[in-house]
Amino acid sequence: MKVIEKTQSWTSQIRHGALIVLAFFCFGGCTPVDRETSEVTSGPVPSEFTTASGINMVWLPSGTFMMGSDEGLEDEAPVHEVSLSAFAMDQFEVTQAEFERLMTANPSHFRSQDRPVEQIRWTDAAEYCNARSLEEGLEPCYDELTFACDFSKNGYRLPTEAEWEYACRAGGEDLYAFAGAKAKLDAHACYAGNSGKKTLPVGSKRPNNWGIHDMYGNVSEWCHDPYDPKYYSVSPVENPRGPAEGEKRTLRGGSWKSTPEYCRATFRMSDTSGISDACFAQDSYGFRCVRTLAAAPDPTAEESESSEEVTGSAE
């Protein structure tokens, strides 16, 4: 009996030790883990940082993904491969407080300093990007007269459609980048089903897997690209930026008044940019900024010029 008891004790110890080793490999170390699916990822991963002007951003590594949808509206097709250089994106939509601080005005309908600024024209968003660049000693991307964007500058700008969708999908392939898809939209978005007919403070809903909030709903976000419903059929693979010109600019993400179908990662809409006075701003239009960065900023040191990536030319 003693031999049997001793053998059982050794067996128990071996099993206990195996569980500890297994737990170490599954949960330990510095391997990044996906927020929703707990899938282990490899290579450079998104990282959060704070800019010189105190705004939270998320650095996104370069990558390749399949953009668009063959199951949505006609202008979302065809699905096509896109490769992007690394860039940083605002973690939250630009707030009324941030916009008013630099632009000395707040055009918003739903007044609250922590809510996204809205009733914004595309040109208003571009002017804010320039002001924010100048405040941090960076080179403005937008021409003050024509609003052409020089992608070789190191300042802030509006995201391209490809950058926006890449950030929205957060490494996933589904039209809603979180487990449970449309069924979990309430947790991730301020939209028609839960908004109370107004915006919410930024960050009120859960972030996506890359830590970016409000990619679905709250306010529809202006992108850099002129709108062309057939652009995807001629889009280049590397860093697409939309057609050279167009009467309208693209918006993404849906808003507080959108149904779930209009909050999909691939849904596109457009409106006039506001260069003329004929454009009437909507209380569902806002934006966030991006900046081209080859590497994640070092939180222990000031960002150096060597960390910046400057590619492309004026458009």
DOVEX-960649 format. One record per residue: x, y, z of N, C-alpha, C, O in turn; residue in three letters. Coordinates in steps of 0.1 Angstrom, whole numbers, padded with zeros to 4 digits, always signed. Layout:
XYZXYZXYZXYZALA...
This chain:
+0008-0012+0000+0000+0000+0000+0009+0013+0000+0005+0022-0007MET+0019+0012+0008+0028+0024+0008+0034+0027-0005+0036+0039-0009LYS+0038+0016-0013+0044+0018-0026+0034+0025-0035+0037+0034-0043VAL+0021+0020-0035+0010+0026-0043+0008+0040-0040+0007+0049-0049ILE+0008+0044-0026+0005+0058-0022+0017+0067-0027+0015+0078-0031GLU+0029+0061-0026+0041+0069-0030+0040+0072-0045+0044+0083-0050LYS+0037+0061-0053+0036+0063-0067+0025+0073-0071+0027+0081-0080THR+0014+0073-0064+0003+0082-0067+0008+0096-0063+0004+0106-0070GLN+0016+0098-0053+0021+0111-0049+0030+0117-0060+0029+0128-0064SER+0039+0108-0065+0048+0112-0076+0040+0116-0088+0043+0126-0094TRP+0030+0108-0091+0022+0111-0103+0015+0125-0102+0015+0132-0111THR+0010+0127-0090+0003+0140-0087+0013+0152-0089+0010+0162-0094SER+0026+0150-0084+0036+0161-0085+0039+0163-0099+0041+0175-0104GLN+0041+0152-0107+0044+0154-0121+0033+0161-0129+0036+0170-0137ILE+0021+0157-0126+0010+0164-0132+0009+0179-0129+0007+0188-0137ARG+0012+0182-0116+0011+0196-0111+0022+0204-0118+0020+0215-0122HIS+0034+0198-0119+0045+0205-0126+0043+0207-0140+0046+0218-0146GLY+0036+0198-0147+0033+0199-0161+0023+0210-0163+0024+0218-0173ALA+0014+0212-0154+0004+0223-0155+0010+0236-0154+0007+0246-0161LEU+0020+0237-0145+0028+0250-0143+0035+0253-0155+0035+0265-0160ILE+0042+0244-0161+0050+0246-0174+0040+0250-0185+0043+0260-0192VAL+0029+0243-0186+0019+0247-0196+0014+0261-0195+0012+0268-0204LEU+0011+0264-0182+0006+0278-0180+0016+0288-0183+0012+0299-0188ALA+0029+0285-0181+0039+0295-0184+0040+0298-0199+0040+0309-0203PHE+0040+0287-0207+0040+0289-0221+0028+0295-0227+0029+0302-0237PHE+0016+0293-0221+0004+0298-0226+0002+0313-0222-0003+0320-0230CYS+0006+0316-0210+0003+0329-0205+0014+0338-0201+0013+0350-0199PHE+0026+0333-0200+0037+0341-0196+0045+0348-0206+0041+0347-0218GLY+0056+0354-0202+0065+0361-0212+0059+0374-0217+0049+0379-0211GLY+0065+0379-0228+0062+0392-0233+0054+0391-0247+0053+0400-0254CYS+0050+0379-0250+0043+0377-0263+0030+0384-0263+0022+0382-0254THR+0027+0393-0273+0015+0401-0273+0003+0392-0275+0004+0382-0283PRO-0008+0395-0269-0020+0387-0270-0032+0396-0275-0033+0407-0271VAL-0039+0391-0285-0050+0398-0291-0061+0401-0280-0064+0392-0272ASP-0067+0413-0280-0076+0417-0269-0089+0409-0269-0094+0406-0259ARG-0094+0405-0281-0107+0399-0282-0106+0383-0283-0113+0376-0276GLU-0097+0379-0292-0096+0364-0295-0085+0357-0287-0085+0345-0288THR-0076+0364-0281-0065+0358-0273-0056+0350-0283-0050+0340-0278SER-0055+0354-0295-0046+0347-0304-0032+0354-0303-0031+0366-0303GLU-0022+0346-0302-0008+0351-0300-0004+0357-0314-0005+0350-0324VAL+0002+0369-0314+0006+0375-0326+0022+0375-0326+0028+0373-0316THR+0028+0378-0337+0042+0379-0338+0046+0391-0346+0038+0397-0353SER+0059+0395-0345+0064+0407-0352+0060+0420-0344+0054+0419-0333GLY+0063+0431-0350+0059+0444-0344+0044+0445-0342+0036+0440-0350PRO+0040+0451-0331+0026+0451-0327+0023+0466-0324+0031+0474-0321VAL+0010+0470-0325+0005+0483-0322+0009+0487-0308+0009+0479-0299PRO+0013+0500-0306+0017+0504-0293+0011+0519-0291+0012+0527-0300SER+0007+0521-0279+0001+0534-0276+0012+0544-0271+0021+0540-0264GLU+0010+0557-0274+0019+0567-0269+0012+0580-0269+0001+0582-0274PHE+0018+0590-0263+0012+0604-0261+0021+0614-0269+0033+0613-0268THR+0015+0622-0277+0022+0632-0285+0027+0643-0277+0024+0644-0265THR+0035+0652-0283+0041+0663-0276+0030+0673-0271+0031+0680-0262ALA+0018+0673-0278+0007+0681-0274-0003+0674-0265-0014+0680-0262SER+0001+0662-0261-0007+0655-0251-0019+0647-0256-0028+0644-0249GLY-0018+0643-0269-0029+0635-0275-0025+0621-0276-0014+0618-0280ILE-0034+0612-0272-0031+0598-0273-0032+0592-0287-0042+0595-0294ASN-0022+0585-0291-0021+0579-0305-0018+0564-0303-0012+0560-0293MET-0020+0557-0314-0016+0543-0315-0007+0541-0327-0012+0544-0338VAL+0005+0536-0325+0014+0533-0337+0010+0520-0342+0009+0510-0335TRP+0008+0519-0356+0004+0507-0363+0016+0503-0372+0020+0511-0381LEU+0021+0491-0371+0031+0486-0380+0027+0484-0394+0015+0483-0396PRO+0036+0484-0403+0033+0482-0417+0026+0468-0419+0028+0460-0410SER+0018+0467-0429+0011+0454-0431+0004+0453-0444+0002+0463-0451GLY-0001+0442-0447-0009+0439-0459-0022+0433-0455-0023+0424-0446THR-0033+0437-0461-0046+0432-0458-0055+0432-0471-0051+0438-0480PHE-0066+0425-0470-0076+0425-0481-0086+0436-0478-0094+0435-0468MET-0087+0446-0486-0096+0457-0484-0108+0456-0493-0108+0451-0504MET-0119+0461-0487-0132+0461-0494-0140+0448-0491-0137+0440-0483GLY-0152+0448-0498-0161+0436-0496-0168+0434-0509-0173+0443-0516SER-0170+0421-0513-0178+0417-0524-0192+0414-0520-0200+0410-0529ASP-0196+0416-0507-0209+0413-0502-0217+0426-0498-0228+0425-0494GLU-0210+0437-0499-0216+0450-0495-0222+0457-0507-0227+0451-0517GLY-0221+0471-0507-0226+0479-0518-0216+0479-0529-0204+0474-0527LEU-0220+0484-0541-0212+0483-0553-0198+0490-0551-0188+0485-0556GLU-0198+0501-0544-0185+0509-0543-0176+0502-0533-0165+0508-0531ASP-0179+0491-0526-0170+0485-0517-0162+0473-0524-0154+0467-0518GLU-0165+0471-0537-0159+0460-0544-0150+0466-0555-0152+0478-0559ALA-0141+0458-0560-0138+0444-0556-0128+0444-0544-0122+0454-0541PRO-0128+0433-0537-0118+0430-0526-0105+0430-0533-0103+0424-0543VAL-0095+0437-0527-0082+0439-0533-0071+0440-0522-0074+0444-0511HIS-0059+0435-0526-0048+0435-0516-0042+0449-0515-0040+0456-0525GLU-0039+0453-0503-0033+0466-0500-0022+0464-0490-0023+0457-0480VAL-0011+0471-0493+0001+0471-0484+0003+0485-0479+0004+0494-0487SER+0005+0487-0466+0007+0500-0460+0020+0502-0453+0024+0492-0446LEU+0025+0513-0453+0037+0517-0445+0032+0520-0431+0020+0522-0429SER+0040+0519-0421+0037+0521-0407+0032+0536-0405+0037+0545-0412ALA+0023+0538-0396+0018+0551-0393+0012+0551-0379+0009+0541-0373PHE+0009+0563-0374+0003+0565-0361-0011+0571-0363-0013+0580-0371ALA-0021+0566-0355-0035+0572-0356-0040+0576-0343-0036+0570-0332MET-0047+0586-0342-0053+0591-0329-0061+0579-0323-0069+0572-0330ASP-0060+0577-0310-0067+0567-0303-0082+0570-0302-0090+0561-0302GLN-0085+0583-0302-0099+0588-0301-0102+0598-0312-0092+0604-0318PHE-0114+0599-0315-0118+0610-0324-0114+0624-0318-0115+0625-0306GLU-0111+0633-0326-0107+0647-0321-0119+0652-0313-0130+0653-0318VAL-0116+0656-0301-0127+0662-0292-0129+0676-0294-0121+0683-0301THR-0140+0681-0289-0143+0695-0290-0133+0704-0283-0129+0715-0287GLN-0128+0699-0271-0118+0706-0264-0105+0707-0272-0099+0718-0272ALA-0101+0697-0278-0088+0697-0286-0090+0706-0298-0081+0714-0301GLU-0101+0706-0305-0103+0714-0317-0104+0729-0313-0098+0737-0319PHE-0112+0732-0302-0113+0746-0298-0100+0752-0293-0098+0764-0295GLU-0092+0744-0287-0079+0749-0282-0070+0754-0293-0064+0764-0291ARG-0070+0747-0304-0062+0752-0315-0069+0761-0325-0062+0770-0331LEU-0082+0759-0327-0089+0766-0337-0097+0778-0332-0103+0785-0340MET-0098+0779-0319-0105+0790-0312-0120+0790-0316-0126+0801-0316THR-0126+0779-0319-0140+0778-0323-0145+0764-0321-0137+0754-0321ALA-0158+0762-0318-0164+0749-0316-0177+0749-0324-0187+0754-0319ASN-0177+0743-0336-0190+0744-0344-0200+0733-0340-0210+0732-0346PRO-0197+0725-0330-0205+0713-0327-0219+0716-0323-0222+0726-0317SER-0228+0707-0326-0242+0707-0322-0244+0702-0308-0251+0708-0299HIS-0238+0690-0305-0239+0684-0292-0227+0688-0283-0217+0682-0282PHE-0229+0700-0277-0218+0706-0269-0214+0698-0257-0222+0696-0248ARG-0201+0695-0257-0195+0689-0245-0180+0687-0248-0177+0682-0259SER-0171+0692-0240-0157+0692-0243-0151+0678-0246-0141+0677-0253GLN-0157+0668-0240-0152+0654-0241-0159+0646-0252-0155+0635-0255ASP-0168+0652-0259-0174+0646-0271-0166+0649-0284-0159+0659-0284ARG-0168+0641-0294-0161+0644-0307-0166+0658-0313-0178+0660-0312PRO-0157+0665-0318-0161+0677-0325-0169+0673-0338-0165+0663-0344VAL-0180+0679-0341-0188+0676-0353-0192+0689-0360-0188+0700-0356GLU-0201+0687-0370-0204+0698-0379-0190+0703-0385-0188+0715-0387GLN-0182+0694-0388-0169+0697-0394-0168+0694-0409-0172+0683-0413ILE-0164+0703-0416-0161+0701-0430-0147+0695-0432-0139+0696-0423ARG-0145+0689-0444-0132+0683-0446-0121+0693-0445-0110+0691-0440TRP-0124+0705-0451-0113+0716-0450-0110+0720-0436-0099+0724-0433THR-0121+0720-0427-0118+0723-0413-0109+0713-0407-0100+0717-0399ASP-0111+0700-0410-0102+0690-0405-0088+0691-0410-0079+0690-0402ALA-0086+0695-0422-0073+0697-0428-0066+0708-0421-0054+0708-0418ALA-0073+0719-0419-0067+0731-0412-0063+0727-0398-0052+0732-0393GLU-0071+0719-0391-0067+0715-0378-0054+0707-0378-0045+0709-0370TYR-0053+0698-0388-0041+0690-0389-0029+0699-0390-0018+0696-0384CYS-0030+0709-0399-0018+0718-0400-0015+0725-0387-0003+0727-0384ASN-0025+0730-0380-0023+0737-0368-0017+0728-0357-0008+0733-0350ALA-0021+0716-0357-0015+0706-0347+0000+0703-0351+0008+0702-0342ARG+0002+0703-0364+0016+0700-0368+0025+0712-0364+0036+0710-0359SER+0021+0724-0366+0028+0736-0363+0031+0737-0348+0042+0741-0344LEU+0021+0733-0340+0023+0734-0326+0034+0725-0321+0041+0728-0311GLU+0036+0714-0328+0046+0704-0324+0059+0706-0332+0068+0697-0331GLU+0060+0716-0340+0072+0719-0347+0074+0709-0359+0085+0707-0363GLY+0063+0704-0364+0063+0695-0376+0060+0703-0389+0055+0714-0388LEU+0062+0696-0400+0059+0702-0413+0044+0700-0416+0040+0688-0418GLU+0036+0710-0418+0022+0708-0422+0022+0701-0436+0030+0703-0445PRO+0012+0692-0437+0010+0684-0449+0001+0691-0460+0003+0688-0471CYS-0008+0700-0455-0017+0705-0465-0013+0719-0469-0009+0728-0461TYR-0014+0722-0482-0013+0735-0488-0024+0744-0483-0036+0740-0484ASP-0021+0756-0479-0031+0765-0473-0041+0770-0483-0052+0774-0480GLU-0037+0770-0496-0046+0775-0507-0054+0764-0514-0066+0765-0516LEU-0047+0754-0518-0053+0743-0526-0057+0731-0517-0066+0723-0522THR-0052+0730-0505-0055+0718-0497-0049+0705-0502-0053+0694-0498PHE-0040+0706-0512-0033+0694-0517-0024+0689-0505-0019+0697-0497ALA-0023+0676-0504-0016+0669-0493-0002+0665-0498-0001+0657-0507CYS+0008+0669-0491+0022+0665-0494+0025+0654-0484+0028+0656-0472ASP+0025+0641-0489+0027+0630-0480+0042+0629-0476+0045+0620-0467PHE+0051+0637-0481+0065+0636-0478+0068+0644-0465+0078+0643-0459SER+0058+0652-0461+0059+0660-0448+0057+0651-0436+0051+0641-0437LYS+0063+0656-0425+0062+0647-0413+0051+0651-0403+0050+0646-0392ASN+0042+0660-0407+0031+0664-0399+0019+0656-0399+0019+0645-0404GLY+0008+0661-0393-0004+0654-0393-0013+0656-0405-0012+0666-0412TYR-0021+0646-0408-0030+0646-0419-0042+0637-0416-0043+0631-0406ARG-0052+0637-0426-0063+0628-0424-0059+0614-0430-0050+0613-0439LEU-0064+0604-0424-0060+0590-0429-0065+0588-0443-0076+0592-0447PRO-0058+0580-0451-0063+0575-0463-0074+0565-0460-0075+0560-0449THR-0082+0562-0470-0093+0551-0468-0086+0538-0464-0091+0531-0455GLU-0075+0535-0470-0068+0522-0468-0063+0522-0453-0065+0512-0446ALA-0057+0533-0449-0052+0534-0435-0064+0533-0425-0063+0526-0415GLU-0075+0539-0428-0086+0539-0419-0092+0525-0418-0094+0520-0407TRP-0094+0518-0429-0099+0504-0429-0090+0494-0422-0094+0485-0415GLU-0077+0496-0425-0066+0488-0418-0067+0489-0403-0067+0479-0396TYR-0068+0501-0398-0069+0504-0384-0083+0499-0378-0083+0494-0367ALA-0093+0500-0386-0106+0496-0382-0107+0481-0380-0112+0475-0370CYS-0102+0474-0390-0102+0459-0390-0093+0453-0379-0096+0442-0374ARG-0083+0460-0375-0074+0456-0364-0069+0442-0365-0069+0435-0356ALA-0065+0438-0377-0059+0425-0379-0069+0414-0383-0066+0403-0385GLY-0082+0418-0382-0093+0408-0385-0097+0408-0400-0093+0417-0407GLY-0105+0399-0403-0110+0398-0417-0125+0400-0418-0131+0402-0429GLU-0132+0401-0406-0147+0403-0406-0150+0418-0408-0142+0427-0407ASP-0163+0421-0411-0167+0434-0413-0169+0442-0400-0170+0454-0400LEU-0170+0434-0389-0170+0440-0375-0158+0434-0368-0158+0422-0366TYR-0149+0442-0364-0136+0436-0359-0136+0433-0344-0128+0438-0337ALA-0146+0425-0341-0146+0420-0327-0154+0407-0327-0163+0405-0335PHE-0152+0399-0317-0159+0386-0316-0174+0388-0314-0178+0397-0306ALA-0182+0380-0321-0196+0382-0320-0202+0391-0331-0214+0392-0332GLY-0193+0398-0338-0197+0406-0349-0208+0416-0345-0208+0422-0335ALA-0219+0417-0354-0229+0427-0352-0236+0426-0338-0241+0436-0333LYS-0236+0414-0333-0243+0412-0320-0236+0419-0309-0243+0422-0298ALA-0224+0423-0310-0216+0430-0300-0214+0445-0303-0206+0452-0297LYS-0222+0450-0313-0220+0464-0317-0223+0473-0306-0217+0484-0305LEU-0233+0470-0297-0236+0479-0286-0224+0482-0277-0223+0493-0272ASP-0215+0472-0275-0204+0474-0266-0193+0482-0273-0184+0488-0266ALA-0193+0483-0286-0182+0489-0293-0185+0502-0300-0176+0510-0305HIS-0198+0505-0302-0202+0517-0310-0214+0525-0304-0223+0519-0298ALA-0213+0538-0306-0225+0547-0304-0232+0548-0318-0226+0555-0327CYS-0243+0542-0319-0250+0541-0332-0265+0543-0329-0269+0546-0318TYR-0273+0542-0340-0287+0545-0339-0294+0537-0328-0304+0541-0322ALA-0289+0525-0326-0296+0516-0316-0294+0519-0302-0301+0514-0293GLY-0284+0528-0299-0281+0530-0285-0277+0545-0282-0274+0548-0270ASN-0277+0553-0292-0271+0567-0290-0280+0577-0283-0275+0587-0278SER-0293+0574-0283-0302+0585-0277-0302+0597-0286-0305+0608-0282GLY-0299+0595-0299-0299+0606-0309-0289+0617-0307-0292+0629-0309LYS-0277+0613-0302-0266+0622-0300-0253+0615-0298-0253+0603-0296LYS-0242+0622-0299-0229+0616-0297-0227+0613-0283-0234+0618-0274THR-0217+0605-0280-0212+0602-0267-0198+0607-0265-0191+0609-0275LEU-0193+0609-0253-0179+0612-0250-0170+0602-0257-0173+0590-0257PRO-0159+0606-0263-0150+0597-0269-0145+0587-0259-0143+0590-0248VAL-0143+0575-0264-0138+0564-0255-0149+0558-0246-0146+0550-0238GLY-0162+0561-0248-0172+0556-0240-0174+0541-0243-0179+0533-0234SER-0171+0537-0255-0173+0523-0259-0159+0515-0259-0149+0522-0259LYS-0160+0502-0260-0148+0494-0259-0139+0497-0272-0145+0499-0283ARG-0126+0496-0270-0117+0498-0282-0117+0485-0290-0122+0474-0286PRO-0111+0486-0302-0109+0474-0310-0097+0467-0306-0091+0471-0296ASN-0093+0457-0312-0081+0448-0308-0068+0456-0308-0059+0452-0301ASN-0068+0467-0315-0055+0475-0315-0056+0487-0306-0048+0496-0306TRP-0066+0488-0297-0067+0498-0287-0073+0511-0292-0072+0522-0286GLY-0079+0511-0304-0085+0524-0310-0100+0524-0308-0107+0514-0310ILE-0105+0535-0302-0119+0537-0299-0127+0543-0310-0122+0551-0318HIS-0140+0540-0310-0150+0547-0319-0147+0546-0334-0151+0555-0341ASP-0141+0535-0338-0140+0533-0352-0153+0530-0359-0155+0531-0371MET-0163+0525-0350-0177+0523-0354-0185+0534-0347-0185+0535-0335TYR-0193+0541-0355-0203+0550-0349-0197+0563-0343-0185+0567-0346GLY-0205+0570-0335-0202+0583-0329-0203+0594-0339-0213+0600-0341ASN-0192+0596-0347-0192+0605-0358-0186+0598-0370-0176+0590-0369VAL-0191+0600-0382-0185+0596-0394-0172+0603-0396-0172+0616-0394SER-0161+0597-0400-0148+0603-0400-0143+0606-0414-0143+0597-0423GLU-0139+0618-0416-0133+0623-0429-0120+0615-0432-0112+0614-0423TRP-0119+0611-0444-0106+0605-0449-0100+0615-0459-0106+0624-0464CYS-0087+0612-0462-0080+0621-0471-0086+0620-0485-0087+0630-0493HIS-0090+0608-0489-0092+0604-0503-0104+0611-0510-0115+0612-0504ASP-0102+0617-0522-0114+0621-0530-0122+0608-0533-0116+0597-0534PRO-0135+0609-0534-0143+0598-0535-0145+0594-0550-0148+0602-0559TYR-0143+0581-0553-0146+0575-0566-0152+0561-0564-0145+0553-0558ASP-0165+0559-0567-0171+0546-0565-0164+0534-0571-0166+0523-0567PRO-0156+0537-0582-0150+0526-0589-0134+0526-0587-0127+0519-0594LYS-0130+0533-0577-0115+0534-0574-0109+0521-0571-0097+0518-0575TYR-0116+0512-0564-0110+0499-0560-0105+0490-0572-0096+0482-0570TYR-0111+0492-0583-0108+0484-0595-0095+0488-0601-0089+0481-0609SER-0090+0500-0597-0077+0505-0603-0067+0509-0592-0056+0514-0594VAL-0071+0506-0579-0062+0510-0568-0049+0503-0568-0048+0491-0571SER-0038+0511-0566-0025+0504-0565-0024+0496-0552-0032+0498-0542PRO-0015+0487-0551-0013+0478-0540-0006+0486-0528-0010+0485-0517VAL+0004+0494-0532+0012+0501-0522+0006+0514-0518+0005+0523-0527GLU+0003+0516-0506-0002+0529-0500-0011+0537-0509-0008+0548-0513ASN-0023+0531-0513-0033+0538-0521-0038+0551-0514-0040+0551-0502PRO-0040+0561-0522-0044+0574-0516-0057+0580-0523-0060+0592-0521ARG-0064+0572-0531-0075+0576-0538-0072+0583-0551-0060+0585-0554GLY-0082+0587-0559-0079+0593-0571-0073+0607-0569-0073+0612-0558PRO-0067+0612-0580-0060+0625-0578-0069+0637-0575-0065+0646-0568ALA-0081+0636-0579-0091+0647-0576-0105+0641-0577-0108+0630-0581GLU-0114+0649-0571-0128+0645-0571-0136+0656-0564-0131+0664-0556GLY-0149+0657-0567-0157+0667-0561-0161+0665-0547-0163+0674-0539GLU-0160+0652-0543-0163+0648-0529-0152+0641-0522-0143+0636-0529LYS-0152+0641-0509-0142+0634-0501-0150+0623-0493-0162+0623-0491ARG-0142+0612-0490-0148+0600-0484-0149+0602-0468-0141+0608-0462THR-0160+0596-0463-0162+0594-0449-0163+0580-0445-0168+0572-0453LEU-0159+0576-0433-0159+0562-0429-0165+0560-0415-0164+0569-0407ARG-0170+0548-0412-0173+0544-0399-0187+0545-0394-0190+0540-0383GLY-0196+0552-0401-0209+0554-0395-0209+0564-0384-0198+0568-0379GLY-0221+0567-0379-0222+0577-0368-0233+0573-0358-0238+0562-0358SER-0236+0583-0349-0246+0581-0339-0260+0578-0345-0269+0573-0338TRP-0262+0582-0357-0275+0580-0364-0275+0568-0373-0285+0566-0380LYS-0264+0561-0374-0263+0550-0384-0269+0537-0378-0268+0534-0367SER-0274+0529-0387-0278+0515-0384-0266+0506-0385-0256+0510-0391THR-0266+0494-0380-0254+0485-0380-0249+0483-0394-0236+0482-0395PRO-0257+0483-0404-0252+0480-0418-0243+0492-0422-0234+0489-0431GLU-0245+0504-0417-0236+0515-0421-0225+0517-0412-0217+0527-0413TYR-0223+0508-0402-0211+0509-0393-0201+0498-0397-0191+0496-0390CYS-0203+0491-0408-0193+0481-0412-0180+0487-0416-0179+0499-0420ARG-0169+0479-0415-0156+0484-0417-0154+0488-0432-0145+0496-0435ALA-0162+0483-0441-0160+0486-0455-0170+0496-0461-0169+0500-0472THR-0179+0500-0453-0189+0510-0458-0183+0523-0461-0175+0529-0453PHE-0187+0529-0473-0181+0541-0477-0193+0551-0480-0203+0548-0484ARG-0190+0564-0476-0199+0575-0480-0191+0587-0483-0179+0587-0481MET-0197+0597-0489-0190+0609-0493-0198+0621-0492-0210+0621-0491SER-0191+0633-0492-0197+0646-0492-0187+0656-0497-0176+0653-0498ASP-0193+0668-0501-0184+0678-0506-0174+0682-0494-0178+0682-0483THR-0163+0687-0498-0152+0690-0488-0154+0702-0480-0149+0703-0469SER-0162+0712-0486-0164+0724-0479-0155+0736-0483-0155+0746-0476GLY-0147+0734-0494-0139+0745-0499-0147+0757-0502-0143+0768-0501ILE-0159+0754-0508-0169+0765-0511-0179+0766-0499-0180+0757-0491SER-0186+0777-0499-0196+0780-0488-0208+0772-0491-0218+0773-0482ASP-0209+0764-0502-0221+0757-0505-0223+0745-0496-0234+0739-0495ALA-0213+0741-0489-0213+0729-0481-0219+0732-0467-0214+0741-0460CYS-0229+0725-0463-0235+0726-0450-0230+0715-0441-0233+0703-0444PHE-0223+0718-0430-0217+0708-0422-0228+0699-0415-0239+0705-0412ALA-0225+0687-0412-0234+0678-0406-0230+0675-0392-0218+0674-0389GLN-0240+0673-0383-0236+0670-0369-0232+0656-0366-0231+0651-0355ASP-0231+0648-0377-0226+0635-0377-0212+0633-0383-0207+0622-0385SER-0205+0644-0387-0192+0644-0393-0182+0649-0384-0183+0660-0378TYR-0171+0641-0382-0160+0644-0374-0147+0638-0380-0147+0636-0392GLY-0137+0636-0372-0124+0631-0378-0114+0627-0367-0116+0630-0355PHE-0104+0621-0371-0092+0618-0363-0080+0620-0372-0081+0620-0385ARG-0068+0622-0366-0056+0624-0374-0047+0612-0375-0047+0603-0366CYS-0038+0612-0385-0027+0602-0385-0014+0609-0389-0014+0621-0392VAL-0004+0602-0387+0010+0607-0390+0019+0595-0394+0019+0585-0388ARG+0026+0597-0405+0034+0586-0410+0046+0584-0401+0054+0594-0399THR+0048+0572-0395+0059+0570-0386+0065+0556-0389+0057+0546-0389LEU+0077+0555-0392+0083+0542-0395+0085+0533-0383+0084+0520-0384ALA+0086+0538-0371+0088+0530-0359+0080+0537-0347+0078+0549-0347ALA+0077+0529-0338+0070+0534-0326+0079+0543-0318+0090+0540-0316ALA+0073+0555-0314+0081+0564-0306+0086+0557-0293+0079+0549-0287PRO+0099+0561-0289+0104+0556-0277+0099+0564-0265+0101+0576-0265ASP+0091+0558-0256+0085+0565-0245+0095+0571-0236+0092+0580-0227PRO+0108+0567-0236+0118+0572-0227+0127+0583-0233+0135+0588-0226THR+0124+0586-0245+0132+0596-0252+0124+0604-0261+0113+0600-0266ALA+0128+0616-0265+0121+0624-0274+0122+0618-0288+0132+0612-0291GLU+0112+0619-0296+0112+0613-0309+0122+0620-0318+0123+0632-0318GLU+0130+0612-0325+0140+0617-0334+0136+0616-0348+0126+0609-0351SER+0142+0624-0356+0139+0624-0370+0141+0610-0377+0135+0607-0387GLU+0150+0602-0371+0153+0589-0377+0141+0580-0376+0140+0570-0383SER+0131+0583-0367+0120+0574-0365+0109+0578-0375+0099+0571-0375SER+0111+0588-0383+0100+0592-0392+0102+0586-0406+0113+0585-0411GLU+0091+0583-0412+0091+0578-0425+0085+0588-0434+0073+0592-0432GLU+0091+0593-0445+0085+0602-0454+0085+0596-0468+0096+0594-0474VAL+0074+0593-0472+0072+0587-0486+0062+0594-0494+0053+0601-0488THR+0063+0593-0507+0053+0599-0516+0056+0613-0519+0066+0619-0515GLY+0046+0619-0526+0048+0633-0530+0035+0641-0529+0025+0635-0525SER+0035+0653-0532+0023+0661-0531+0012+0656-0540+0015+0652-0551ALA+0000+0656-0535-0012+0653-0543-0023+0663-0542-0033+0662-0548GLU
